[in-house]
Amino acid sequence: MQITDIKVRKLFDEGPMKAIVSVTFDGQLAVHDIKVINARDKFFIVMPSRKNPDESYRDIVHPINAQFRGMLEEAVISAYEVALREAEEAGEEIPETV
């Protein structure tokens, strides 16, 4: 399975959540609402999730193995960094998280 497109939908300036991203696989499957998080001086991704009746959260889609998660995380964070640079160069204001 190949990543064929990554769209950074929204960038955030304040708080740990830095971006919301959509990823397309093999030009046929899109996964929306992947979050880029910065915590403890490290970037990582959080997959889309649903809130359970007991107030816990459960991923609705996720990588099955560490190798694919690493590849996905690296690609998404790289796309985030490019989008951030482009926004800064264009002088766009990045909104604060809510």
Beta strands, then each sheet from edge to edge (+ up, - down):
strand 1: 3-11
strand 2: 17-25
strand 3: 29-39
strand 4: 42-46
strand 5: 49-51
strand 6: 57-59
sheet 1: 1+ 2- 3+ 4-
sheet 2: 5+ 6-
end
